[in-house]
Amino acid sequence: MVKKTCKGCGAKCCRYIATEIDKPESKKDYQDIVWYLLHENVWIFIEEGKWYIQFNTDCKKLDENSKCSIYEKRPKICRDLDIESCERYGDGEAYDFLFKEPEEFIDYLKKKGKDTENLEIK
């Protein structure tokens, strides 16, 4: 059995922050998602039915070799990360759906039969 380590991964988990958001259910919610996606380095994803907003931004404590410069004193959330749930070692896609651009989200809504009037970005 190969031991799973962070070595060589490029610090994937240290290059973004993601937090759960409410599932969008109204036209206002859809407009909010479009607005989020108009911002640089912001993505929305769905994983196991839950919705998340992801801010793609490196941790300030990564060194030039993509290693944690405060490893022994790193925050609890970092210490608690289970390597078995790491996207580097996971099976399949990391997301059920991933939206990087407003148009991707609008297309998703259309496929779901949702009202997208006034959501188009031109």
N, C-alpha and C positions, 0 to 999 in steps of 0.2 A: 504494500500500500504506500502510495506517495503522500508524504506529509504536505499539507496545504500551508503555504506561507504567503506573506505579502511581497516577498522578494520578486522584483521584476514586473510588478503589476502597474507601476506608474502612479500609484496612489489614487486609484479611481474614486474611492469613497471620500477622499479629501479634496475633491475638485467640484463639489456641488453641495447644496443644501436642499433638501426636499421636505415638505411638510404637507400633511393631509388637509384637503379643503372639502367643503360641502359639495356633493354632487350637484351640478347645475341642472335646475328643473324649470326655470322660467326664462323668458326673453331677456330680462335684466341680467340673470346669471350668465346667459350666453354672451351678452355684450361685455360683461366683466372678463370672461375668459378671452375673448378677442382682444380686449385692452391689455391683459397680461401679456399675451403673445406678441403684441406690438413692441414690447420692450426687449432690448438686446439681452441675450443669454438667459432668457426665461422660457421654460418649457412647461407643458402640462402633460401628465400621463395618468393612465388608469392601470392599476395593478390589482388583480383579484377583486374587481368591483369597487375599489376605493379610488378616489380622485386625489391627485397630488399636484402641487406647484413646485417646480424645481428651478433653483437659481444656480446657474453654472458659474462658479467662482471658486478659485483656489483658496485653501486655508492659508492664512498668513504665516503659519509656522512650518510650512513645507520648505525644506532646504533645496539647494541647487540640484541635488540628486533625487528629488521627490521623496525624501525621507522626512519623518516627523522630527523636528528639532527639539520638541518638548516631550518625547515619548514617555519618559518616566513620570511626567507630571500632566499628561494629556487629560482632557476632560472625561468625565464618566461616560458620556455618550460614545466616545471613541473607544474606551476600554471595554464597554459592553458589547461592541459590535462583534457578532458571531461570524467567524470566517466561513462557516457553512452556508450563511445567507449572502455572502459576498457575490456580487454580480460576475466577478471573474470566474467563480467556480459553479455558478448556478446552471441549471439545465434550461434550455430553451431561451426564449426572448426575456429580457428583463422587464418588459412592459407588455400589457395586453394591447394598449393603444398609446401612441406617443404623438404629441402635437408640438411642432417646433415653429409653425407659422399659422397665422389666423386662417388661411385658406384650408389647411389640413383639418382644422376643427370644424369649419363651416361645411366641408365635404362630409365629414363624419355625421354632423347633424342632419344633412340632407338625406343620407343613407338611412338614418333612423326616422325619417319622415317628420322632422321638426321644422317649425317655421323659422326660416333664415332671412326673411325680409328685413332690410336695413342693416344686415350684418356684413354684407359684401364690402371688401376693401378694394378701392380702385385707385 
